[in-house]
């Protein structure tokens, strides 16, 4: 499509005098009929005229159109287009902004565009664009339906694409695409796709919750700052003030690493990250060579933490599902334990916190001839935690 656009640019420079850049486009005409650029009822003067109706047997070039324009191959508006525009291949409006940036127009499209290959406006656009590729070099207000991609500098409205939606400096509305939605700025609304990226998702305030106006839903969601809701298998953010719901929620500004000894595993590593609402917790345990205990295990859980303003003391509660690996037994056939922990921590040094806690365990599955845990009281049994964070 870029090659096709460049070809039209070259053709324009061949058939249009160099004085074009200083010409005023005030002539009014009702009808424009063109065989191809430069061969019409107004010849090369067509680029200086404003039309109500433009009919192009192949491709047509006009100053601007306010009404209806039909082109078998393409429609090319130097200033702007308003109304209904159909083309076999492409509609392009606002070329003045590209060729003569000193006299840039703010709005270069307003209405309805449909083409098989591409709709493109070099200024602000408003209305509806339907094509394989839709692009607004400035802002777009309305609806873009792209069979492959939609692109705008800023979006107020909706983008629905077969592959990718892109808004360079932010959007208000929604983006829906099976592959990727991209908004590199303030984002408010919905992103629904396999991968979603928003630089700043939602407006931040102390009451951020499920009532937020911003949602990212997909397999993997990304944001530099999240103040909204993320629903994905993996949710990643530089700073997460919102609500992430997923198997793994990663907040680069918040997290902890703890080394612990517990009643289940004498050697235990616990990693937690998430948001100010709750965190995901991954744990890995190992029992060296103590006979009768599982060799190693791993767990996934959720954790909620409260701390004092100085961050010198904290209390956390968590719930996790442990999968243990017994000797000579496959991992998933080993015992499963549902475990809840209550931990109190306090500052030991400027860089380290001491953790002391209690736990409640419930044995979900057992194996034949399985040795009891260290603190055995049946299916329910207590536990202890001692660690350094």
TITI-857038 format. One line per 4 residues: their letters; for each residue x, y, z of C-alpha. Coordinates in Angstrom, 1 decimal, always signed. Each point is the difference from the previous one (the first is absolute). Example, Ala and Ser with C-alpha at 12.3 -4.5 7.8 and 13.67 -1.06 7.14 Angstrom:
AS = +12.3,-4.5,+7.8 | +1.4,+3.4,-0.7
END
This chain:
XXXX = +0.0,+0.0,+0.0 | +2.9,+2.4,+0.7 | +1.3,-0.5,-3.6 | -3.5,+0.8,-1.3
XXXX = -0.1,+3.2,+2.0 | +3.5,+1.1,-1.1 | -1.1,-0.6,-3.6 | -2.9,+2.3,+0.4
XXXX = +2.2,+2.6,+1.5 | +2.4,-0.1,-2.9 | -2.9,+0.2,-2.5 | -1.3,+3.1,+1.8
XXXX = +3.3,+1.7,-0.3 | +0.1,-0.8,-3.8 | -3.5,+1.4,-0.8 | -0.2,+2.9,+2.6
XXXX = +2.0,+3.2,-0.4 | +2.5,+0.9,+2.6 | -2.1,+3.1,+1.0 | -2.4,-2.4,+1.6
XXXX = +1.4,+0.6,+3.5 | -1.1,+3.6,+0.0 | -3.4,-0.5,-1.7 | -3.2,+0.8,+1.8
XXXX = -2.7,-2.7,-0.2 | -3.2,+2.0,-0.2 | -1.5,-0.9,-3.3 | -3.3,-1.7,+0.3
XXXX = -1.3,-2.6,-2.5 | -2.8,-2.4,+0.2 | +1.2,-3.1,-2.0 | +3.4,-1.5,-0.6
XXXX = +0.4,-2.8,-2.6 | +3.4,-1.5,-0.5 | +1.5,-2.6,-2.2 | +3.3,+0.1,+1.9
XXXX = +1.9,+2.8,+1.8 | +0.4,+3.1,-2.3 | -2.6,-1.2,-2.5 | -3.4,+1.1,+1.2
XXXX = -2.7,+2.6,-0.7 | +2.3,+2.5,+1.8 | +3.4,-1.4,-1.2 | +2.9,+0.9,+2.3
XXXX = -2.1,+2.8,+1.5 | -1.9,-2.8,+1.9 | +2.5,+0.3,+2.8 | -1.1,+3.6,+0.7
XXXX = -3.7,-0.8,+0.2 | -2.5,-1.0,+2.6 | -2.7,-2.4,-1.2 | -3.4,-1.3,+1.2
XXXX = +0.3,-3.2,-2.1 | +3.1,-1.7,-1.4 | -0.1,-3.0,-2.3 | +3.3,-1.6,-0.9
XXXX = +0.1,-2.7,-2.7 | +3.5,-1.1,+1.2 | +1.6,+2.4,+2.5 | -0.9,+3.6,+0.8
XXXX = +1.7,+3.0,+1.5 | -1.9,+2.9,+1.4 | +0.6,+3.0,+2.3 | -2.8,-1.1,+2.3
XXXX = -3.4,-1.7,-0.1 | -3.0,+0.7,+2.1 | -2.6,-2.6,-1.0 | +0.5,-3.2,-1.8
XXXX = +3.1,-1.4,-1.7 | +0.3,-3.3,-1.9 | +3.2,-1.4,-1.5 | +0.6,-3.3,-1.8
XXXX = +3.6,-0.1,+1.2 | +0.7,+3.0,+2.4 | -1.1,+3.4,+1.2 | +2.6,+2.6,+0.9
XXXX = -1.0,+3.2,+1.7 | +2.6,+2.7,+0.4 | -1.7,+2.0,+2.8 | -2.8,-2.0,+1.6
XXXX = -3.0,-2.2,-0.5 | -3.5,+0.2,+1.6 | -2.8,-2.4,-0.8 | +0.0,-3.5,-1.4
XXXX = +3.0,-1.4,-1.9 | +0.3,-3.4,-1.8 | +3.1,-1.3,-1.8 | +1.0,-3.3,-1.5
XXXX = +3.5,+0.2,+1.6 | +0.7,+3.1,+2.1 | -1.3,+3.3,+1.3 | +2.6,+2.6,+0.9
XXXX = -0.9,+3.5,+1.5 | +2.0,+2.9,+1.3 | +3.0,-0.4,-2.1 | +0.7,+3.8,+0.5
XXXX = +1.2,-0.9,+3.5 | +2.7,-2.2,-1.5 | +1.0,+2.0,-3.0 | -0.4,+3.5,+1.5
XXXX = +0.3,-0.3,+3.8 | +0.3,+3.8,+0.5 | -3.7,+0.2,-0.9 | -1.1,-3.0,+2.0
XXXX = -3.7,-0.6,+0.4 | -1.4,-1.3,+3.2 | -2.9,-2.1,-1.2 | +0.4,-1.8,-3.4
XXXX = -2.7,-2.6,+0.2 | -3.6,+0.0,+1.3 | -2.5,-2.6,-1.1 | +0.1,-3.5,-1.3
XXXX = +2.8,-1.8,-2.0 | +0.0,-3.5,-1.4 | +2.8,-1.5,-2.1 | +1.3,-3.5,-0.5
XXXX = +3.7,+0.8,+0.7 | +0.4,+3.2,+1.9 | -1.6,+3.1,+1.5 | +2.5,+2.7,+1.1
XXXX = -0.4,+3.6,+1.2 | +3.0,+2.2,+0.7 | -1.8,+2.2,+2.6 | -2.7,-0.6,+2.6
XXXX = -2.8,-2.3,-1.1 | -3.5,-0.5,+1.3 | -2.6,-2.5,-1.0 | +0.4,-3.6,-1.4
XXXX = +2.8,-1.6,-1.9 | -0.4,-3.5,-1.4 | +2.9,-1.7,-1.8 | +2.8,-2.5,+0.3
XXXX = +2.3,+2.8,+1.3 | -1.3,+3.1,+1.7 | +2.2,+2.9,+1.1 | -0.4,+3.5,+1.4
XXXX = +3.3,+1.8,+0.4 | -1.5,+2.3,+2.6 | -3.0,-0.7,+2.3 | -3.0,-2.1,-0.9
XXXX = -3.5,+0.3,+1.4 | -2.4,-2.7,-0.9 | +0.3,-3.6,-1.2 | +2.8,-1.7,-1.9
XXXX = -0.7,-3.5,-1.4 | +3.2,-1.5,-1.5 | +0.1,-3.6,-1.4 | +3.7,+0.0,+1.0
XXXX = +1.0,+3.2,+1.8 | -1.2,+3.4,+1.4 | +2.4,+2.8,+0.8 | -0.5,+3.5,+1.5
XXXX = +2.0,+2.5,+1.9 | -2.8,+0.4,+2.6 | -3.3,-1.8,+0.2 | -3.4,+1.0,+1.3
XXXX = -2.3,-2.8,-0.9 | +0.6,-3.6,-1.2 | +2.5,-2.0,-1.9 | -0.8,-3.6,-1.1
XXXX = +2.6,-1.8,-2.1 | +0.8,-3.4,-1.3 | +3.6,+0.2,+1.4 | +1.2,+3.2,+1.6
XXXX = -1.4,+3.3,+1.4 | +2.4,+2.9,+0.7 | -0.5,+3.4,+1.7 | +3.3,+1.8,+0.3
XXXX = -0.7,+2.4,+2.8 | -3.0,-1.5,+1.8 | -3.6,-0.7,-0.4 | -3.5,+0.3,+1.5
XXXX = -2.4,-2.8,-1.1 | +0.9,-3.6,-0.9 | +2.4,-2.0,-2.1 | -0.9,-3.6,-1.0
XXXX = +2.5,-2.1,-2.0 | +0.9,-3.7,+0.1 | +3.7,+0.7,+0.1 | +1.1,+3.3,+1.5
XXXX = -1.4,+3.3,+1.3 | +2.4,+2.9,+0.5 | -0.5,+3.3,+1.7 | +3.1,+2.0,+0.9
XXXX = -1.6,+2.6,+2.3 | -2.9,+0.6,+2.3 | -2.5,-2.8,-0.6 | -3.5,-0.2,+1.2
XXXX = -2.4,-2.7,-1.1 | +0.4,-3.5,-1.2 | +2.8,-1.9,-1.7 | -1.0,-3.6,-1.0
XXXX = +2.6,-2.1,-1.8 | +2.7,-2.7,+0.4 | +2.5,+2.7,+0.9 | -0.8,+3.5,+1.4
XXXX = +2.2,+2.9,+0.8 | -0.9,+3.3,+1.6 | +2.6,+2.5,+1.3 | -2.4,+1.3,+2.7
XXXX = -3.2,-2.0,+0.5 | -2.8,+1.9,+1.8 | +0.1,+3.1,+2.2 | +1.8,-0.6,+3.2
XXXX = -1.7,+0.7,+3.4 | -0.1,-1.6,+3.4 | -3.3,-1.7,-0.7 | +1.2,-1.9,-3.1
XXXX = -2.0,-3.3,-0.1 | -2.3,-2.0,-2.2 | -2.0,+3.2,-0.5 | +2.9,+1.3,-2.2
XXXX = -0.9,+1.0,-3.5 | +3.0,-1.7,-1.6 | +0.3,-3.7,-0.8 | +2.7,-2.1,-1.7
XXXX = -1.1,-3.5,-0.8 | +2.2,-2.5,-1.8 | +2.7,-2.7,+0.3 | +2.7,+2.5,+1.0
XXXX = -0.6,+3.6,+1.0 | +2.7,+2.7,+0.4 | -0.1,+3.5,+1.5 | +2.6,+2.4,+1.3
XXXX = -2.5,+1.2,+2.6 | -3.2,-1.9,+0.6 | -2.9,+1.8,+1.8 | -2.7,-2.3,-1.5
XXXX = -0.8,-3.7,-0.3 | +2.2,-2.5,-1.7 | -1.4,-3.5,-0.7 | +2.6,-2.3,-1.7
XXXX = +2.0,-3.1,+0.5 | +3.0,+2.3,+0.6 | -0.4,+3.7,+1.0 | +3.1,+2.2,+0.0
XXXX = +0.4,+3.6,+1.1 | +2.7,+2.4,+1.1 | -2.3,+1.1,+2.8 | -3.3,-1.5,+0.8
XXXX = -2.5,+2.0,+1.9 | -3.0,-1.9,-1.4 | -1.4,-3.5,+0.1 | +1.9,-2.7,-1.9
XXXX = -1.7,-3.4,-0.3 | +2.2,-2.7,-1.5 | +2.1,-3.0,+0.6 | +3.1,+2.3,+0.2
XXXX = -0.2,+3.7,+0.9 | +3.3,+1.8,-0.2 | +0.5,+3.5,+1.5 | +3.6,+1.2,-0.6
XXXX = -0.4,+2.5,+2.8 | -1.3,-2.4,+2.6 | +1.1,-3.5,+1.1 | +1.9,-2.0,+2.5
XXXX = +2.4,-2.9,+0.2 | +0.1,-2.1,+3.2 | +2.1,-2.9,+1.2 | -1.9,-2.2,+2.5
XXXX = -0.1,-3.2,+1.9 | -3.4,-1.5,+0.6 | -1.6,-3.2,+1.3 | -0.4,-1.2,-3.7
XXXX = +3.5,+0.8,-1.3 | +3.1,+0.9,+2.0 | +1.2,+2.0,-3.0 | -2.5,+2.3,-1.6
XXXX = +0.1,+2.9,-2.4 | -3.1,+2.3,-0.3 | -0.5,+2.6,-2.8 | -2.9,+2.4,+0.1
XXXX = -1.0,+2.9,-2.3 | -3.3,+1.5,-1.0 | -1.8,+3.2,+1.0 | -1.1,+1.9,+3.1
XXXX = -3.1,-2.1,+0.0 | +1.6,-3.4,+0.1 | +3.1,-1.8,-1.3 | +0.7,-3.3,-1.7
XXXX = +2.3,-2.3,+1.9 | +2.3,-2.8,-1.4 | +1.8,-2.3,+2.4 | +2.6,-2.7,-0.5
XXXX = +1.0,-2.3,+2.8 | +2.7,-2.7,+0.5 | +0.6,-2.5,+2.8 | +3.6,-1.2,-0.7
XXXX = +0.1,-3.7,+0.9 | -2.3,-0.2,+3.1 | -1.7,-3.4,-0.3 | -3.7,-0.1,+0.1
XXXX = -0.6,+3.5,-1.3 | -0.7,+1.1,-3.6 | +3.2,+0.7,-1.9 | -1.2,+3.4,-1.4
XXXX = -3.1,+1.9,-0.9 | -1.4,+3.2,-1.4 | -3.1,+2.1,+0.5 | -2.1,+2.9,-1.4
XXXX = -2.0,+2.3,+2.2 | -1.4,+3.4,+0.8 | +1.3,+2.3,+2.7 | -1.3,+3.2,+1.6
XXXX = +2.3,+2.2,+2.0 | -0.4,+3.0,+2.4 | +2.8,+2.1,+1.2 | +0.5,+3.1,+2.2
XXXX = +0.8,+3.3,-1.8 | +3.7,-0.3,+0.8 | +0.1,-3.5,-1.6 | +1.8,-1.4,+3.1
XXXX = -2.7,-2.5,+0.9 | -2.6,-2.0,-1.9 | -2.6,-2.8,+0.2 | -0.8,-2.2,-2.9
XXXX = -2.5,-2.8,-0.6 | +0.1,-2.4,-2.8 | -1.6,-3.1,-1.5 | +1.9,-2.4,-2.3
XXXX = -0.2,-3.4,-1.6 | +3.0,-2.2,+0.4 | +1.0,-2.8,-2.3 | +2.6,-2.2,+1.6
XXXX = +2.4,-2.4,-1.7 | +0.5,-3.2,+1.9 | +2.9,-2.4,-0.5 | -0.5,-2.3,-3.0
XXXX = -3.4,+1.6,-0.7 | -0.8,+2.3,-3.0 | -0.6,+3.6,+0.9 | -3.7,+0.3,-0.7
XXXX = -0.7,-3.3,+1.8 | +1.6,+1.2,+3.2 | -1.9,+1.4,+3.0 | -1.9,+3.3,-0.3
XXXX = -0.5,+2.3,+2.9 | -2.1,+3.2,+0.4 | +1.9,+2.3,+2.3 | -0.8,+3.4,+1.6
XXXX = +2.6,+2.1,+1.8 | -0.1,+3.0,+2.4 | +3.4,+1.7,+0.2 | +1.2,+2.9,+2.1
XXXX = +3.2,+1.8,-1.2 | +2.1,+2.8,+1.3 | +3.1,+1.8,-1.0 | +3.2,-1.8,+1.0
XXXX = +2.4,+2.2,-1.9 | -0.6,+2.7,-2.6 | +0.2,-2.6,-2.7 | -1.5,-3.1,+1.8
XXXX = -3.3,-0.9,+1.7 | -0.5,-2.9,+2.4 | -3.2,-2.1,-0.6 | -1.7,-2.1,+2.6
XXXX = -3.3,-1.7,-0.7 | -2.5,-2.8,+0.5 | -1.7,-2.1,-2.6 | -3.0,-2.3,-0.4
XXXX = +0.2,-2.9,-2.4 | -2.6,-2.3,-1.5 | +1.1,-3.3,-1.7 | -2.0,-0.1,-3.3
XXXX = +1.6,-3.2,-1.4 | +2.1,-2.8,+1.5 | +2.1,-2.9,-1.2 | +0.1,-3.5,+1.3
XXXX = +2.7,-0.4,+2.7 | +0.5,+3.7,+0.2 | +1.8,+1.1,+3.2 | -1.8,+2.7,+2.0
XXXX = +1.2,+3.6,+0.0 | +2.2,+1.3,+2.8 | -3.1,+1.4,+2.0 | -2.5,-2.7,-0.7
XXXX = -3.6,+0.4,+1.2 | -1.9,-1.8,-2.8 | -1.2,+1.7,-3.2 | +0.2,+3.4,+1.7
XXXX = +3.3,+0.8,+1.7 | +1.8,+3.2,+1.1 | +3.2,+1.4,-1.3 | +2.7,+2.6,+0.7
XXXX = +1.9,+2.5,-2.1 | +3.4,+1.6,+0.8 | +1.7,+2.1,-2.7 | +1.9,+3.0,-1.1
X = -1.3,+2.4,-2.7
END
